[in-house]
Amino acid sequence: MNMPVNTDVLADKEPDSEDALDRVLVLEMVRVTEAAAVAAAQLVGRGDEKAADAAAVEAMRRAFDNLYMDGTVVIGEGERDEAPMLYIGEKVGGAPGKGPKIDIALDPLEGTTITAKAGPNALAVLAAADEGNLLNAPDTYMDKLAVGPGYPEGVIDLAKSPTENVKAVAAAKGREPADINVCVLDRPRHAGIIAELRALGCGVYLIGDGDVAGVIAVTDQDTGIDMYMGQGGAPEGVLAAAALRCVGGQFNGRLVFRNDEEKDRAKKWGITDYDRIYKLEDLAKGDCIFAATGVTDGSLLNGVKKRKKSTGATIMTTDSVVMRASSGTVRWIKGEHRIAPHRTD
C-alpha cells in the first residue's frame, strides 16, 4: 500500500486565478497518475507487460474512488468484454450521481513494452473534461501530425505531404527544412515518411513506443523536437490532443480503419465520416485537464525512483506534469510516496 507524503513541490510556469475547488480538482488528478506510475514502476524491467499494466490499472482505479466526481471513462483499456477495469463506459469517482459529471480519457501505462524492457518514456496519463468534451475514439489507428505553440493557425495540414508540412513549419520558424526535427514511431509502416524526411535533411527522432510522450515532446523546446508525424493509436491521439489544448499547440488526426469490423465499432460511437481530419478542438474541447507521471525516465519527465530515508522508510519519488486549458497553466510536481513495510507476523 502506498501512503503519499505531503511533500509535493509545485512550480507554476505562470500564475492563474482558479478558484479553490477547481485548483483541488486539478491537483487531485495528478495524484491518480502518480498512483498508477508508482504501481507500474515496481515492475520495470521484469519482462511482464500484462502484470505491469494490471498493476497500473488497479492503482488508478482505486485513486479515482477518492475523488469527488461522477466520472465516465470514454477512452480506456478497451470495451467492457475486453477489460475488467477502466473499460470504456465504466463509472469512476467517489460521488456517482452527486459530483460533477466528468469524462475521462486514460492510459494507466502508456508504454507497456517500454516498462517491461526498462526503456525510456513510459508514462501514466489521463485527460479530464466536462461531459461530452472528449471524442470517444474507437480503438483503431490514427494518422497524426502535431506541432507545439507559437505557430500561425493552420500551419500543419494532414491532407498535405510530409514535405509540404515540414516546409510550412520551417518557413514559420524562419529556418530551413533541414533545421526541423521530427519525432516518428519506429515502425515499418513509416519507412516512406522517414525516407521523405531524411531526403529533406530533417533530423528524425525515432521512438520505439509511447507516442503520447512523442506528441507532447513538441510542447517543450528543451526536447529539440519541432513536429510529430505518423500513425499510432487513436485513443492516445485524444490524450495527446488534450495536452496540446492546454498549451496552445496544433494537432491533426485521421482515423485509419483496417477492416469493416473497425468501421462498425466506430459507428457505434457515433463516427460515420471515416475520412474526416480531426483538429485539436474536435478531439478535446472546452476546458480540460491533462496529467502525466513518468514511470521510466524520458524526454519530458523523470521516472519513479526508489530510495531509503535515514529513518529506514522506503520512499518512491515521482515526477509529474499537470496542465489546464482554461488558464494555460502548466505545473511540474515532484512527490514522495512512502511505501508501507510488509508485515511478517
N, C-alpha and C positions, 0 to 999 in steps of 0.2 A: 504493500500500500504506500502511495506517495503522499506526503504531507507537505504542502507548499509552505516555504518560509517567506515571511513578508519582507523580502529584501530586493524587490524589483527596482531596477534603475531605469527611469524613463528619460528619453531625450527627444523632445519635440523639435522637428525641423522648423516649425513655425507655430505661433500661438493660435488658439481658436477660442470660440465662445460657446462651446457646447454646454448645455445645462447639466446639472449633476447626474440626473438619471441617464441621459444619453452617454455621458462620459463613462459611467459604470458599465453600461452595456458594451461599449467598445472594448474596454479593458477586460471584461469577463470573457469575451470571445477569444482573446488570445490565451486565456487560461485553458480553453478547450484544446487548442492546438499544442500547447505545452504538454498537457496530459498525454496526448497521443504520441508526441515525439519522445517523451521520456520512456514510455512503454516500449516503443519500437526500438529505441536506441539500445536497449538491453539485449537485442538480438542481432545487432550489427555484425556482419562477417560470419554469421553462423550458417549461412547457406540455405536457410529455410524461408523462402519468400512468404509462404502462406502463414507461417507462425508469426512472423513479424507484422504482417498486415492484420491478422486477427487480434494481436495484442493492441495495436493502434486503434482498431475499430472499437474494441471493448472499452478502452480507456476514454476515447472520445465520447462514446455513448453515455458513460457514467458522468462525465463532466457536463454534458448537456443537461442532465437531470437536475443540476444545481442552479440552472438559470431560470429566472422568472420570465418565461415566454411561452407562447403557443407556437412551436416551430414545426415546419414540414420540410422533409428532405426532398428537394426537387432534382438534385444531382447527387448520387451516392454510389454505393457499392454494386448497384445493379437493381434489377427488378426483384420483387418480393420472393419469387421462386428461385432466385439465384443467390440471394444474400440473406443470412439470418438476422443481420442487424444493419442499421443505417441504409436500408434499401429505399428506393425511390417511393415516395408516398408515406414513409414512416413518420410518425409524430414524435417530436423530441421537445425537451424543455420541461421544466418543473411546474408549469401552470397551464395545462391544457384547458381550453375554453375560457380562460381568465386573462392570461397575459397577452401582450401584443402579438399579432399574427406575423410571423417571420418565415420567409423562405430561406432555405439553407442549401448551398452547394458545397460539397466537401470531398476531400480525398484524404482520409486519415493517414495514408502513407503513399505519397506521390514519389514513386521510385522504389518499388518492392525489390526489384532485381538489384538496384544500386545498394540497398540496405543489406541484402543477403551477401553481396560481394564486397561490402565496405567501400563503395565508390563514392564520388562526390555528388552533392546537390540533392540528396533525399530530403523531402520536406513533409510536414503535416500541414495541410492547408484547408481553409474554408472561406466562403463568402456568404454574407447575410444581407438580405434586403427585405423591404416590406413585401407583403404577399403579392405575387403576380409580377414582380420586377426582375426576376431572373428567368432566362429562357430554359425551359425544361428540355434540354438537349438529349436526343437519343444516344445510346451507346454505340456510335459509329465513328468513323474517321472524319476529320475536318481539315481542309486546306487552310493554312493560317499565314497571316502577314501582319507584322507589328513593328511599330516604332515608338519611341518614348515621347515625352512632352517637348514643346518648343518648335514644332513644325507647323506650317500652314495647313489648315484643314484640307483633307483630300490629297495629301502628298503621296499616299500609297493607294494602290488600286489593284485588287486581286484579279481583275479582268485583264490586267496588263502583264507583260512578261517580267521575269526576274530582272532582266537587263534594264527595262524601262523604269521599274521601281527603284533600282539602285541609282540610276542616273538622276531620277527626280529627288531622291533623298540627298545625294551628293550636291546637286545644284542648290537645294535649300540650305545646306551647310556651308556653301561656298567652297566646296572641296572637289577633288576628282573621284571618279568611281573607285579607283584603286585604293583610296583612303578609307573606304567603307568596310566595316567588319560585320559579318552576318553570321548569326547562330543558326545551325541546322542540325536536326537529328541525324545521326549516322545510320542511315538505312539504305538498302539497295534501291528503294523506290525514289531516293533523292539523288541518284547518280547524275541525272540530267541537270538538275538545279545546281549541284555542286560544280559540275564542269562549266556551266554557263557563268557562274560567279567567278570562278578562277580565271576564266578567259578574260574577264574584266579587270583582273588583278586584285579582286577583293580578298580580304582575309576571311577565311571560312572557319568558324569555331564549331567543331563537331562535338556533339554530346551523345552519350550512349543511351540515356534515358532522362526522364524528368523534364518534359517540355514546358511545364508551368514555370519552373525556375528559369528555363531558357527564354521564355517570353518576358518574364519580369526583369530579366537582366537588362533589357533595353531601357528601363526606367532609371538606371543608376550609371552615371558617367564613368564611375570608377571601374566598371566591368570592361570598358572598352568596346562593348557591343552596340552597334547602331541599329541593327534590324534583326528580326526573327522571321524565318521563312521556312515553309514546309508543311508536311502533313502529320498530324497526330490525333489524339483522342478528342472528340467533340466536347465531352464533359470538362476536360482540362482546359479547353478553349474558353468556356464560360468563366471558369475560375480565374484564368489569366486576364480575361476582359474586365472582370470586376476590379482587379488590381490596377489595370491601366485607367479605368474610370476614376479611380481615386487620385491619380497623379497627372491626368490630362494627356495620356498617350493616345495612340490611334491603333485600331485593330480591324482587320477584315477577316471573315471566316466563311467558308462554304462547305456544307456537309457533303461527304463522299459516301455513296452507297455502293456496296459490293454485290448486292442481290435484292430481289423483291422482298425478302423477309425483313431486311433492314428498312426498306421503304415503308412497309406495313407498320413496323414498330414506330417509325417517325410519325406516321399518320395518326397513330393512337395518341400521340402527344400534341396533335393539332398542327403538324407540319405537312403542308401539301405542295409548296413550291420547292421542289428538290434542287433547283439550280440557284436559289437566292444567295446573294452575297450579303452576309450579316455585318453590320457596322457595330461599333462599340455599344451604343445605346440600344441596339436590338437584342444584345445578349445580357446586358446588365444596365438597367435604367434606374432613374430616381436616385435616392440616397442609398449607398451600400457600404458595407464594411468588408475589408479583406484582412485576413490574419494568416500568418505563416510562422512556423517554428522549424529551425534546422534540425534534422536528425543526424546527418553527416555534414562535414564541412563543405561549403560551397562558395560560389562567387558572391552571393548576397548575404548569407547567414552562416555562422559557425554551427557545427553540430553539437549535440549533447555531450557533455564531458562529466566523468565521474571522478570524485576526489574525496579524500578523508580530511575532516577538520581535526583540529588539535583536541577537540572534545571526544573524538572517536566516531562521531556521526558521519555517515556516508551522505554526500551531497551530489546531486545531479544539477549541473548548470545548463541553462537554456538561453538561446539567442533567438529573438523573435522580432517580427515587424507587424504592425497593425496600422491600417490606413482607413481613412473615411472620405467618401466622395464629397459630401456636403461642405466640408471645411477644407479639404485638400491636405489635412493633417497626416503626417507620417510619424509614427512613434517607433523607436527602436527600444526594445525591452530586454533586459537581462534578468533572469530569475534564478533562484536557488530552490531546490526541492529536496527536502530531507527524506531519505529512504528508511523506513522503519526496519529495524533489525529483525531477522527471522527468529521466531520463538523456538526454543529447543526443548521445552518441557512438554 
